[in-house]
Amino acid sequence: MAHTRMRTLAPSLTEPRGYGLSLRAWDAGSAADVETWLRGYLDPEFQRWNTPFRLVTDIAGARDSLRARVRDAAEGRSASFRITDEESGTALGHIGVNEINPPLRLARVGYWVLPEARGRGVATRALLLASHWAFTELGLYRLELGHAVGHDVSCRVAERCGYAYEGTLRGAMLEAGRHDVFRDAHLHARLAVDAVPAASDGR
């Protein structure tokens, strides 16, 4: 459903639930959350496809990184969620609605899944859930998803979640582990008026 204006993003948000998942706000004061955040950033598969501007290599760095995420959420610039199993509460990964642009009702989505949670449709289900939340709760109109060329898993997740491929952006992402070399990226996007895809069993 399209909205005529974007709603204000507040620090306390209803936790999205569905598809067997619960998306919960990260807590920078939680040792478990900080440890999970660090494990995600140290995962070789994460590092292969993502290069943060500030590298996270230890607990102190993970806590600072998570605090920055929490501040951004409180100030309406983004919304960051810990993906958890709805029944057990086990942490499975992260998904964020980032770079929120209220005038354009636009944001960029990004996610990662912990190694032990892969192959269970977590990324697909979390993206479906977060997309629905962003469109209905925030009143966004367009969500963009970018990934490095060659990251076929992310391509399939995007397509399953209704994010149409819109082209290749030259030199749009940092190369793995480098801040001075760039690589091409695929751009996918979904609009609030697009058809809602069904959940799948894909990764």
N, C-alpha and C positions, 0 to 999 in steps of 0.2 A: 504494500500500500504506500503510495507516495504522500509526502507531507509538504505543506506549503511553506513551512519554516523549520529551522533546525532547533531542537530542544537544547536547553543548557545542560552540559555535562556536569554532574555533581560528584563530589568525592565518594559518597555512599550510594552504591548502585545495587539494584536487584541482581543477584547472581543468575546468569542464564543457565537453564537446565534443559536437557533434551538429548535424544539419541544415546542414552546411557551415560551421558557426561554431565558434569557440573563445572562451570567456569567461575573460579573464585579469585577475588582480588589478591594480588601478592602482598605479603606482609614483610617489610624489610626488618622488622623486629623479631621475626621468627627464625630461629636457627635452622629449622627444617626447610623453610622456604629459601633461605640463603644458600644452603647446601644443594638444594635442587637446582637453583639458578646457576651455581658454579658447575655442577655436573653437566648441565645443558651446554654451557659455553666451552667446556673442555672436551666435549664429545668430538672425535675426529670427523664424523660426518657433518656436524654443524660447522666445524672450522673449514671443511672443504668448500662449503657453499656460502659462507657468511664471514665477513670481516668487520667486526665492530670498530668504530672510530677509536674507542678506548678498549684495549685488550683487558680481558678478565682472566686472571691466572691464579687467584687465591681467594680465601674467604673475605678478606678486607675489601678487595676489589669487587667481589660479587655483591657484598653488602652496599657499597657505594653505588654500584650500577643499579641495584634494585631500588635503592632510595630515590635515585633520579627518576626511575619509572613511576614510582608512587607519587612523586611531586608533579610529574607531567599529568598524571591522571587527575590529581586534585585540582590542577589548574586548567583542565579541559583540553589539553593538547593531545592526549592519547588515552587509551584504556587498555590496561595490561591484565591478563588473566592467567592464572595457573589452571591448566586443564587437569581435571581429576575424574576418576571413576565415580559415577554418581552413587553407587552402592557402598563401596569400600572407602572412598575418599583418597585413594592412592594417587599420588601425583604422576601425571603422564607426560606433561610437557607445558608449553607456553603458547598463547596466541594473543596478538595485540592488534588493536585498531589504532593506527599511528598517524601522525601528521594531520590531525583533524583540521580541516579548513571550513569554518562555518559559512562564510559567504558563498562558497561553491558547493557546500554540502558534500564534501569530498574527503576521503581518507584512504590510507594505504594499510593493507593487512599483511601481517607476517606471523610465522609460527615456527616452532620446532617441537619434535617429539623425542622423548628419551629412548635410548636404544632398546630397552626391555619392553617398550610399549609399541614398537613398530610392527607393521604387518597386521594390525587389528582395526584398521579404518579410523584411527584416532584423529589424524590430520583432517581427513574428509569430514568426519562428523563435527569436529570442533569448528572448522571453517563454515560449515552450514549453520551451526548454532550462532557463532559470532556475527555472521553476515545478517542473519535474521534480526539479531539484537541491534546491530548498528542501523539497520533500515527502520525498524519499528520504534526503538527506544530513543535513538539519537536523531532520527529524521534525516539521515544521510540519503543522498541520491545516487552517488557513484562511489564504488569501492574498487581500488586498484591493487593488483598483486604482481610483484615483479620477482623474477628469479634468474639466476645465472643460466646462460645458454648451456645446455648439456644436462641440466638437472631435470631429467625426465620424470622423476617421481613427483616433483612439484607441478610439472606441466599437467600430469594426469589428475592430481588433486584439484587443481584449478578448474580443469574442464568438467570434472564430475560435479563440482559445486556451482556450475553455471557461469564461470568466469571465462568469457570469450577471449581467445588470443587476438591481440590487436596489432602485434608487430614486434620487431626486434629493435631495441634501443642500443646504439653503438656506444661503447665505453661508459655504460651507465652504472656499473658496479665495480667495487674494488676487487682485485684479484685476491685469491686465497692467501692470507697471511701477509699481504702487502698493502701499503698505503701510498705507493707511488706508481702502481700499475693498475690499469683498468681492463675490464672485460665486458662483453656484450650481455644484454639481459632481454628476456622475453617479458612483454607487458600483457597482462590479462586484466579484464575489468568486468564488473557486473553492475547493472543498474537496478534501482529499486523497482522499476517497472518490468524487469525481465521475469520470465517464468521461473517459478521456484522448483529447483531440481529435487529429486527424491534422494534420500540417504542411500549410500551403497556400502558394500563391504570392502571397498578398496582402501589402500593405506592412506 
